[in-house]
Amino acid sequence: MLEVSLRTPPAYEELLEFLASEPSLKQLRHYHCSARAEYRVHRLLEKEADEQLSEAESAELDCYFRLRDSLEMIQARLREER
C-alpha cells in the first residue's frame, strides 16, 4: 500500500507540473495521474465521506477536480480532432 503522509504533495501538484512541462498533444491525450496521486485523492474522498476533511484538504480536492476536469475536456477535444 502506498504511504501518504503530511509531506505528500497535494494531489494536483503533479498535474500542474505536467501541464507546465509543455506536453505534446500525444502526451496530453494519454496522460493519467500516478497511483500515488490517485491514492491520495481516494484517501481524501474517504475523509470527506467521514466528515473529517480539513479546510485545506477540501481546497486541495477542489483544485484537483477543477484541473482534472479541465484536462479531461482538453482530452475530449483532442479525440474529436482525430
Summary of the structure (lengths in Angstrom):
residues: 82
radius of gyration: 14.0
end to end distance: 38.1
largest distance: 43.7
contacts: 187
relative contact order: 0.17
helix: 67%
strand: 0%
